[in-house]
Amino acid sequence: MIPNEMQIQAKKEYCFPAVVEILLKLYGYNDMDQCVIAQKLCELTGQDVVSFVQDGLRIKPGILNKFFVENGLKLKEQYISYAEIYDEYDFECKLKAQCEQDSFIICGYNYSWLFNKRSGTANHVSIICSVNSDLEKITMFDPGPERYGHKDVKIIDLWYAMRIAQAGIWCIQFLKD
């Protein structure tokens, strides 16, 4: 679970920078907020801030690793695309394996589909906190901005919502010396 003091609420369209801010704070890096992170990620992706605010941030595999290296952060990203996750069982297994490795997991998904609207196009990210196979649920932290906080969702629903968004999971680990 994300400790209360680290439950950062995203600014509008800043869900990805907000989860990166939480990640950095969990690992003791306290000198960047979501606005600074957004600016740095825009520079790396070649995306201007105006299009970012309108369309959200487009993060391709490897961008986070570049961000970590350029900012002297001892973190490493492994991206797993939705196309590499065959079904909800494979999704569950991959998440559990990453949790066992103490990875910080960011999952991209279609927010509208996950929360039963089924027709929206709003893509979003949240932090995976735990996987409960017995209940077939995932606990995640949603940075908002609206209705932010911990949420329980069905594994199969999050897997479908991830596929609809054509997203994936970013698995981040701290690099030890």
Contact map, one row per residue, 1 for C-alpha under 8 A:
111000000000000000000000000000000000000000000000000000000000000000000000000000000000000000000000000000000000000000000000000000001100000000011000000001000000000000000000000000000
111101100000000000000000000000000000000000000000000000000000000000000000000000000000000000000000000000000000000000000000000000001000000000001000000000000000000000000000000000000
111111100000000000000000000000000000000000000000000000000000000000000000000000000000000000000000000000000000000000000000000000000000000000000000000000000000000000000000000000000
011111100000000000000000000000000000000000000000000000000000000000000000000000000000000000000000000000000000000000000000000000000000000000000000000000000000000000000000000000000
001111110000000000000000000000000000000000000000000000000000000000000000000000000000000000000000000000000000000000000000000000000000000000000000000000000000000000000000000000000
011111110000000000000100110000000000000000000000000000000000000000000000000000000000000000000000000000000000000000000000000000000000000000000000000000000000000000000000000000000
011111111000000000000100000000000000000000000000000000000000000000000000000000000000000000000000000000000000000000000000000000000000000000000010000010000000000000000000000000000
000011111100000001101100000000000000000000000000000000000000000000000000000000000000000000000000000000000000000000000000000000000000000000000010000000000000000000000000000000000
000000111110000001000000000000000000000000000000000000000000000000000000000000000000000000000000000000000000000000000000000000000000000000000011100100000000000000000000000000000
000000011111111011000000000000000100000000000000000000000000000000000000000000000000000000000000000000000000000000000000000000000000000000000011100000000000000000000000000000000
000000001111111001000000000000000000000000000000000000000000000000000000000000000000000000000000000000000000000000000000000000000000000000000001100000000000000000000000000000000
000000000111111000000000000000000000000000000000000010000000000000000000000000000000000000000000000000000000000000000000000000000000000000000000100000000000000000000000000000000
000000000111111000000000000000000000000000000000000111111000000000000000000000000000000000000000000000000000000000000000000000000000000000000000000000000000000000000000000000000
000000000111111111000000000000000100010000000000000010011000000000000000000000000000000000000000000000000000000000000000000000000000000000000000000000000000000000000000000000000
000000000111111111100000000000000000000000000000000000000000000000000000000000000000000000000000000000000000000000000000000111000000000000000011100000000000000000000000000000000
000000000000011111110000000000000000000000000000000000001000000000000000000000000000000000000000000000000000000000000000000110000000000000000000000000000000000000000000000000000
000000000100011111111000000000000110110000000000000000000000000000000000000000000000000000000000000000000000000000000000000000000000000000000000000000000000000000000000000000000
000000011110011111111100000000001100000000000000000000000000000000000000000000000000000000000000000000000000000000000000000000000000000000000010000000000000000000000000000000000
000000010000001111111110000000000000000000000000000000000000000000000000000000000000000000000000000000000100000000000000000011100000000000000010000000000000000000000000000000000
000000000000000111111111000000000100100000000000000000000000000000000000000000000000000000000000000000000000000000000000000000000000000000000000000000000000000000000000000000000
000000010000000011111111100000011100100000000000000000000000000000000000000000000000000000000000000000000000000000000000000000000000000000000000000000000000000000000000000000000
000001110000000001111111110000000000000000000000000000000000000000000000000000000000000000000000000000000000000000000000000000000000000000000000000000000000000000000000000000000
000000000000000000111111111000000000000000000000000000000000000000000000000000000000000000000000000000010000000000000000000000000000000000000000000000000000000000000000000000000
000000000000000000011111111111000000000000000000000000000000000000000000000000000000000000000000000000000000000000000000000000000000000000000000000000000000000000000000000000000
000001000000000000001111111111000000000000000000000000000000000000000000000000000000000000000000000000000000000000000000000000000000000000000000000000000000000000000000000000000
000001000000000000000111111110000000000000000000000000000000000000000000000000000000000000000000000000000000000000000000000000000000000000000000000000000000000000000000000000000
000000000000000000000011111110000000000000000000000000000000000000000000000000000000000000000000000000000000000000000000000000000000000000000000000000000000000000000000000001000
000000000000000000000001111111000000000000000000000000000000000000000000000000000000000000000000000000000000000000000000000000000000000000000000000000000000000000000000000000000
000000000000000000000001111111110000000000000000000000000000000000000000000000000000000000000000000000000000000000000000000000000000000000000000000000000000000000000000000000000
000000000000000000000001100111111000000000000000000000000000000000000000000000000000000000000000000000000000000000000000000000000000000000000000000000000000000000000000000000000
000000000000000000000000000011111000000000000000000000000000000000000000000000000000000000000000000000000000000000000000000000000000000000000000000000000000000000000000000000000
000000000000000000001000000011111111100000000000000000000000000000000000000000000000000000000000000000000000000000000000000000000000000000000000000000000000000000000000000000000
000000000000000001001000000001111111100000000000000000000000000000000000000000000000000000000000000000000000000000000000000000000000000000000000000000000000000000000000000000000
000000000100010011011000000000011111110000000000000000000000000000000000000000000000000000000000000000000000000000000000000000000000000000000000000000000000000000000000000000000
000000000000000010000000000000011111111000000000000000000000000000000000000000000000000000000000000000000000000000000000000000000000000000000000000000000000000000000000000000000
000000000000000000000000000000011111111100000000000000000000000000000000000000000000000000000000000000000000000000000000000000000000000000000000000000000000000000000000000000000
000000000000000010011000000000011111111110000000000000000000000000000000000000000000000000000000000000000000000000000000000000000000000000000000000000000000000000000000000000000
000000000000010010000000000000000111111111000000000000000000000000000000000000000000000000000000000000000000000000000000000000000000000000000000000000000000000000000000000000000
000000000000000000000000000000000011111111100000100000000000000000000000000000000000000000000000000000000000000000000000000000000000000000000000000000000000000000000000000000000
000000000000000000000000000000000001111111110000000000000000000000100000000000000000000000000000000000000000000000000000000000000000000000000000000000000000000000000000000000000
000000000000000000000000000000000000111111111000000000000000001000100000000000000000000000000000000000000000000000000000000000000000000000000000000000000000000000000000000000000
000000000000000000000000000000000000011111111111100100001000000000000000000000000000000000000000000000000000000000000000000000000000000000000000000000000000000000000000000000000
000000000000000000000000000000000000001111111111000000000000000000000000000000000000000000000000000000000000000000000000000000000000000000000000000000000000000000000000000000000
000000000000000000000000000000000000000111111110000000000000001001100000000000000000000000000000000000000000000000000000000000000000000000000000000000000000000000000000000000000
000000000000000000000000000000000000000011111110000000000110001000000000000000000000000000000000000000000000000000000000000000000000000000000000000000000000000000000000000000000
000000000000000000000000000000000000000001111111000000000000000000000000000000000000000000000000000000000000000000000000000000000000000000000000000000000000000000000000000000000
000000000000000000000000000000000000000001111111101100001000000000000000000000000000000000000000000000000000000000000000000000000000000000000000000000000000000000000000000000000
000000000000000000000000000000000000000001100111111100000000000000000000000000000000000000000000000000000000000000000000000000000000000000000000000000000000000000000000000000000
000000000000000000000000000000000000001001000011111110000000000000000000000000000000000000000000000000000000000000000000000000000000000000000000000000000000000000000000000000000
000000000000000000000000000000000000000000000001111111000000000000000000000000000000000000000000000000000000000000000000000000000000000000000000000000000000000000000000000000000
000000000000000000000000000000000000000000000011111111110000000000000000000000000000000000000000000000000000000000000000000000000000000000000000000000000000000000000000000000000
000000000000100000000000000000000000000001000011111111111000000000000000000000000000000000000000000000000000000000000000000000000000000000000000000000000000000000000000000000000
000000000001110000000000000000000000000000000000111111111000000000000000000000000000000000000000000000000000000000000000000000000000000000000000000000000000000000000000000000000
000000000000100000000000000000000000000000000000011111110000000000000000000000000000000000000000000000000000000000000000000000000000000000000000000000000000000000000000000000000
000000000000100000000000000000000000000000000000001111111000000000000000000000000000000000000000000000000000000000000000000000000000000000000000000000000000000000000000000000000
000000000000110000000000000000000000000000000000001111111100000000000000000000000000000000000000000000000000000000000000000000000000000000000000000000000000000000000000000000000
000000000000110100000000000000000000000001000010000110111110000000000000000000000000000000000000000000000000000000000000000000000000000000000000000000000000000000000000000000000
000000000000000000000000000000000000000000001000000000011111000000000000000000000000000000000000000000000000000000000000000000000000000000000000000000000000000000000000000000000
000000000000000000000000000000000000000000001000000000001111101100000000000000000000000000000000000000000000000000000000000000000000000000000000000000000000000000000000000000000
000000000000000000000000000000000000000000000000000000000111111000000000000000000000000000000000000000000000000000000000000000000000000000000000000000000000000000000000000000000
000000000000000000000000000000000000000000000000000000000011111100000000000001100000000000000000000000000000000000000000000000000000000000000000000000000000000000000000000000000
000000000000000000000000000000000000000000000000000000000001111111000000000011100000000000000000000000000000000000000000000000000000000000000000000000000000000000000000000000000
000000000000000000000000000000000000000010011000000000000011111111100000000000000000000000000000000000000000000000000000000000000000000000000000000000000000000000000000000000000
000000000000000000000000000000000000000000000000000000000010111111110000000110000000000000000000000000000000000000000000000000000000000000000000000000000000000000000000000000000
000000000000000000000000000000000000000000000000000000000000011111111000001110000000000000000000000000000000000000000000000000000000000000000000000000000000000000000000000000000
000000000000000000000000000000000000000000010000000000000000011111111100000000000000000000000000000000000000000000000000000000000000000000000000000000000000000000000000000000000
000000000000000000000000000000000000000110010000000000000000001111111110000000000000000000000000000000000000000000000000000000000000000000000000000000000000000000000000000000000
000000000000000000000000000000000000000000000000000000000000000111111111111100000000000000000000000000000000000000000000000000000000000000000000000000000000000000000000000000000
000000000000000000000000000000000000000000000000000000000000000011111111110000000000000000000000000000000000000000000000000000000000000000000000000000000000000000000000000000000
000000000000000000000000000000000000000000000000000000000000000001111111100000000000000000000000000000000000000000000000000000000000000000000000000000000000000000000000000000000
000000000000000000000000000000000000000000000000000000000000000000111111100000000000000000000000000000000000000000000000000000000000000000000000000000000000000000000000000000000
000000000000000000000000000000000000000000000000000000000000000000011111110000000000000000000000000000000000000000000000000000000000000000000000000000000000000000000000000000000
000000000000000000000000000000000000000000000000000000000000000000011111111000000000000000000000000000000000000000000000000000000000000000000000000000000000000000000000000000000
000000000000000000000000000000000000000000000000000000000000000000011001111100000000000000000000000000000000000000000000000000000000000000000000000000000000000000000000000001110
000000000000000000000000000000000000000000000000000000000000000010010000111110000000000000000000000000000000000000000000000000000000000000000000000000000000000000000000000111100
000000000000000000000000000000000000000000000000000000000000000110010000011111000000000000000000000000000000000000000000000000000000000000000000000000000000000000000000000111100
000000000000000000000000000000000000000000000000000000000000010110000000001111100000000000000000000000000000000000000000000000000000000000000000000000000000000000000000011110000
000000000000000000000000000000000000000000000000000000000000110000000000000111110000000000000000000000000000000000000000000000000000000000000000000000000000000000000000011100000
000000000000000000000000000000000000000000000000000000000000110000000000000011111000000000000000000000000000000000000000000000000000000000000000000000000000000000000001111000000
000000000000000000000000000000000000000000000000000000000000000000000000000001111101100000000000000000000000000000000000000000000000000000000000000000000000000000000001111000000
000000000000000000000000000000000000000000000000000000000000000000000000000000111111100000000000000000000000000000000000000000000000000000000000000000000000000000000111100000000
000000000000000000000000000000000000000000000000000000000000000000000000000000011111110000000000000000000000000000000000000000000000000000000000000000000000000001100111100000000
000000000000000000000000000000000000000000000000000000000000000000000000000000001111110000000000000000000000000000000000000000000000000000000000000000000000000000100100000000000
000000000000000000000000000000000000000000000000000000000000000000000000000000011111110000000000000000000000000000000000000000000000000000000000000000000000000000000000000000000
000000000000000000000000000000000000000000000000000000000000000000000000000000011111111101100000000000000000000000000000000000000000000000000000000000000000000000000000000000000
000000000000000000000000000000000000000000000000000000000000000000000000000000000111111101100000000000000000000000000000000000000000000000000000000000000000000000000000000000000
000000000000000000000000000000000000000000000000000000000000000000000000000000000000111111100000000000000000000000000000000000000000000000000000000000000000001000000000000000000
000000000000000000000000000000000000000000000000000000000000000000000000000000000000111111110000000000000000000000000000000000000000000000000000000000000011001000000000000000000
000000000000000000000000000000000000000000000000000000000000000000000000000000000000001111111000000000000000000000000000000000000000000000000000000000000000000000000000000000000
000000000000000000000000000000000000000000000000000000000000000000000000000000000000111111111100000000000000000000000000000000000000000000000000000000000000000000000000000000000
000000000000000000000000000000000000000000000000000000000000000000000000000000000000111111111110000000000000000000000000000000000000000000000000000000000010001000000000000000000
000000000000000000000000000000000000000000000000000000000000000000000000000000000000000111111111000000000000000000000000000000000010100000000000000000000010000000000000000000000
000000000000000000000000000000000000000000000000000000000000000000000000000000000000000011111111100000000000000000000000000000000000000000000000000000000000000000000000000000000
000000000000000000000000000000000000000000000000000000000000000000000000000000000000000001111111110000000000000000000000000000000000000000000000000000000000000000000000000000000
000000000000000000000000000000000000000000000000000000000000000000000000000000000000000000111111111000001000000000000000000000000010000000000000000000000000000000000000000000000
000000000000000000000000000000000000000000000000000000000000000000000000000000000000000000011111111100000000000000000000000000000110000000000000000000000000000000000000000000000
000000000000000000000000000000000000000000000000000000000000000000000000000000000000000000001111111110000000000000000000000000000000000000000000000000000000000000000000000000000
000000000000000000000000000000000000000000000000000000000000000000000000000000000000000000000111111111111000000000000000000000000000000000000000000000000000000000000000001000000
000000000000000000000000000000000000000000000000000000000000000000000000000000000000000000000011111111111000000000000000000000000100000000000000000000000000000000000000000000000
000000000000000000000000000000000000000000000000000000000000000000000000000000000000000000000001111111100000000000000000000000000000000000000000000000000000000000000000000000000
000000000000000000000000000000000000000000000000000000000000000000000000000000000000000000000000111111100000000000000000000000000000000000000000000000000000000000000000000000000
000000000000000000000000000000000000000000000000000000000000000000000000000000000000000000000000011111110000000000000000000000000000000000000000000000000000000000000000000010000
000000000000000000000000000000000000000000000000000000000000000000000000000000000000000000000000011111111000000000000000000000000000000000000000000000000000000000000000001111000
000000000000000000000010000000000000000000000000000000000000000000000000000000000000000000000000011001111100000000000000000000110000000000000000000000000000000000000000001110000
000000000000000000000000000000000000000000000000000000000000000000000000000000000000000000000010011000111110000000000000000000111000000000000000000000000000000000000000111100000
000000000000000000100000000000000000000000000000000000000000000000000000000000000000000000000000000000011111000000000000000011110000000000000000000000000000000000000000111000000
000000000000000000000000000000000000000000000000000000000000000000000000000000000000000000000000000000001111100000000000000011110000000000000000000000000000000001000011110000000
000000000000000000000000000000000000000000000000000000000000000000000000000000000000000000000000000000000111110000000000001111000000000000000000000000000000000001001011100000000
000000000000000000000000000000000000000000000000000000000000000000000000000000000000000000000000000000000011111001000000001110000000000000000000000000000000010011111111000000000
000000000000000000000000000000000000000000000000000000000000000000000000000000000000000000000000000000000001111111000001111100000000000000000000000000000000000011011000000000000
000000000000000000000000000000000000000000000000000000000000000000000000000000000000000000000000000000000000111111100001111100000000000000000000000000000000000010000000000000000
000000000000000000000000000000000000000000000000000000000000000000000000000000000000000000000000000000000000011111111111111000000000000000000000000000000000000000000000000000000
000000000000000000000000000000000000000000000000000000000000000000000000000000000000000000000000000000000000011111111111000000000000000000000000000000000000000010010000000000000
000000000000000000000000000000000000000000000000000000000000000000000000000000000000000000000000000000000000111111111100000000000000000000000000000000000000110110000000000000000
000000000000000000000000000000000000000000000000000000000000000000000000000000000000000000000000000000000000001111111100000000000000000000000000000000000000000000000000000000000
000000000000000000000000000000000000000000000000000000000000000000000000000000000000000000000000000000000000000111111100000000000000000000000000000000000000000000000000000000000
000000000000000000000000000000000000000000000000000000000000000000000000000000000000000000000000000000000000000111111111000000000000000000000000000000000000000000000000000000000
000000000000000000000000000000000000000000000000000000000000000000000000000000000000000000000000000000000000000111111111000000000000000000000000000000000000000000000000000000000
000000000000000000000000000000000000000000000000000000000000000000000000000000000000000000000000000000000000000110001111100000000000000000000000000000000000000000000000000000000
000000000000000000000000000000000000000000000000000000000000000000000000000000000000000000000000000000000000011110001111110000000000000000000000000000000000000000000000000000000
000000000000000000000000000000000000000000000000000000000000000000000000000000000000000000000000000000000000011100000011111000000000000000000000000000000000000000000000000000000
000000000000000000000000000000000000000000000000000000000000000000000000000000000000000000000000000000000000011100000001111100000000000000000000000000000000000000000000000000000
000000000000000000000000000000000000000000000000000000000000000000000000000000000000000000000000000000000001111100000000111110000000000000000000000000000000000000001000000000000
000000000000001100000000000000000000000000000000000000000000000000000000000000000000000000000000000000000001111000000000011111000000000000000000000000000000000000000000000000000
000000000000001100100000000000000000000000000000000000000000000000000000000000000000000000000000000000000111100000000000001111100000000000000110000000000000000000000000000000000
000000000000001000100000000000000000000000000000000000000000000000000000000000000000000000000000000000000111000000000000000111110000000000011110000000000000000000000000000000000
000000000000000000100000000000000000000000000000000000000000000000000000000000000000000000000000000000011110000000000000000011111000000000011100000000000000000000000000000000000
000000000000000000000000000000000000000000000000000000000000000000000000000000000000000000000000000000011110000000000000000001111110000001111000000000000000000000000000000000000
110000000000000000000000000000000000000000000000000000000000000000000000000000000000000000000000000000001000000000000000000000111110000001111000000000000000000000000000000000000
100000000000000000000000000000000000000000000000000000000000000000000000000000000000000000000001001000000000000000000000000000011111000001110000000000000000000000000000000000000
000000000000000000000000000000000000000000000000000000000000000000000000000000000000000000010011000000000000000000000000000000011111100111100000000000000000000000000000000000000
000000000000000000000000000000000000000000000000000000000000000000000000000000000000000000000000000000000000000000000000000000000111111111000000000000000000000000000000000000000
000000000000000000000000000000000000000000000000000000000000000000000000000000000000000000010000000000000000000000000000000000000011111110000000000000000000000000000000000000000
000000000000000000000000000000000000000000000000000000000000000000000000000000000000000000000000000000000000000000000000000000000001111110000000000000000000000000000000000000000
000000000000000000000000000000000000000000000000000000000000000000000000000000000000000000000000000000000000000000000000000000000001111110000000000000000000000000000000000000000
000000000000000000000000000000000000000000000000000000000000000000000000000000000000000000000000000000000000000000000000000000000011111111000000000000000111000000000000000000000
000000000000000000000000000000000000000000000000000000000000000000000000000000000000000000000000000000000000000000000000000000000011111111100000000000011110000000000000000000000
000000000000000000000000000000000000000000000000000000000000000000000000000000000000000000000000000000000000000000000000000000011111000111110000000000011110000000000000000000000
000000000000000000000000000000000000000000000000000000000000000000000000000000000000000000000000000000000000000000000000000000011110000011111000000001111000000000000000000000000
100000000000000000000000000000000000000000000000000000000000000000000000000000000000000000000000000000000000000000000000000001111100000001111100000001111000000000000000000000000
110000000000000000000000000000000000000000000000000000000000000000000000000000000000000000000000000000000000000000000000000001111000000000111110000111100000000000000000000000000
000000000000000000000000000000000000000000000000000000000000000000000000000000000000000000000000000000000000000000000000000011100000000000011111001111100000000000000000000000000
000000111100001001100000000000000000000000000000000000000000000000000000000000000000000000000000000000000000000000000000000011000000000000001111100110000000000000000000000000000
000000001110001000000000000000000000000000000000000000000000000000000000000000000000000000000000000000000000000000000000000000000000000000000111111110000000000000000000000000000
000000001111001000000000000000000000000000000000000000000000000000000000000000000000000000000000000000000000000000000000000000000000000000000011111100000000000000000000000000000
000000000000000000000000000000000000000000000000000000000000000000000000000000000000000000000000000000000000000000000000000000000000000000000001111100000000000000000000000000000
000000000000000000000000000000000000000000000000000000000000000000000000000000000000000000000000000000000000000000000000000000000000000000000101111110000000000000000000000000000
000000001000000000000000000000000000000000000000000000000000000000000000000000000000000000000000000000000000000000000000000000000000000000001111111111000000000000000000000000000
000000100000000000000000000000000000000000000000000000000000000000000000000000000000000000000000000000000000000000000000000000000000000000001111001111100000000000000000000000000
100000000000000000000000000000000000000000000000000000000000000000000000000000000000000000000000000000000000000000000000000000000000000000111100000111110000000000000000000000000
000000000000000000000000000000000000000000000000000000000000000000000000000000000000000000000000000000000000000000000000000000000000000000111100000011111000000000000000000000000
000000000000000000000000000000000000000000000000000000000000000000000000000000000000000000000000000000000000000000000000000000000000000011110000000001111100000000000000000000000
000000000000000000000000000000000000000000000000000000000000000000000000000000000000000000000000000000000000000000000000000000000000000011110000000000111110110000000000000000000
000000000000000000000000000000000000000000000000000000000000000000000000000000000000000000000000000000000000000000000000000000000000000111000000000000011111110000000000000000000
000000000000000000000000000000000000000000000000000000000000000000000000000000000000000100110000000000000000000000000000000000000000000111000000000000001111111000000000000000000
000000000000000000000000000000000000000000000000000000000000000000000000000000000000000100000000000000000000000000000000000000000000000100000000000000000111111100000000000000000
000000000000000000000000000000000000000000000000000000000000000000000000000000000000000000000000000000000000000001000000000000000000000000000000000000001111111110000000000000000
000000000000000000000000000000000000000000000000000000000000000000000000000000000000000000000000000000000000100001000000000000000000000000000000000000001111111111000000000000000
000000000000000000000000000000000000000000000000000000000000000000000000000000000000001100100000000000000000000000000000000000000000000000000000000000000011111111100000000000000
000000000000000000000000000000000000000000000000000000000000000000000000000000000000000000000000000000000000000001000000000000000000000000000000000000000001111111110000000000000
000000000000000000000000000000000000000000000000000000000000000000000000000000000000000000000000000000000000111011000000000000000000000000000000000000000000111111111000000000000
000000000000000000000000000000000000000000000000000000000000000000000000000000000100000000000000000000000011110000000000000000000000000000000000000000000000011111111111000000000
000000000000000000000000000000000000000000000000000000000000000000000000000000000110000000000000000000000000100000000000000000000000000000000000000000000000001111111111000000000
000000000000000000000000000000000000000000000000000000000000000000000000000000000000000000000000000000000000110010000000000000000000000000000000000000000000000111111110000000000
000000000000000000000000000000000000000000000000000000000000000000000000000000000000000000000000000000000001110000000000001000000000000000000000000000000000000011111110000000000
000000000000000000000000000000000000000000000000000000000000000000000000000000001110000000000000000000000000100000000000000000000000000000000000000000000000000001111111000000000
000000000000000000000000000000000000000000000000000000000000000000000000000000001100000000000000000000000011100000000000000000000000000000000000000000000000000001111111100000000
000000000000000000000000000000000000000000000000000000000000000000000000000000111100000000000000000000000011100000000000000000000000000000000000000000000000000001100111110000000
000000000000000000000000000000000000000000000000000000000000000000000000000000111100000000000000000000001111000000000000000000000000000000000000000000000000000000000011111000000
000000000000000000000000000000000000000000000000000000000000000000000000000011110000000000000000000000001110000000000000000000000000000000000000000000000000000000000001111100000
000000000000000000000000000000000000000000000000000000000000000000000000000011110000000000000000010000111100000000000000000000000000000000000000000000000000000000000000111110000
000000000000000000000000000000000000000000000000000000000000000000000000001111000000000000000000000000111000000000000000000000000000000000000000000000000000000000000000011111000
000000000000000000000000000000000000000000000000000000000000000000000000001110000000000000000000000001110000000000000000000000000000000000000000000000000000000000000000001111100
000000000000000000000000001000000000000000000000000000000000000000000000011100000000000000000000000000100000000000000000000000000000000000000000000000000000000000000000000111110
000000000000000000000000000000000000000000000000000000000000000000000000011100000000000000000000000000000000000000000000000000000000000000000000000000000000000000000000000011111
000000000000000000000000000000000000000000000000000000000000000000000000010000000000000000000000000000000000000000000000000000000000000000000000000000000000000000000000000001111
000000000000000000000000000000000000000000000000000000000000000000000000000000000000000000000000000000000000000000000000000000000000000000000000000000000000000000000000000000111
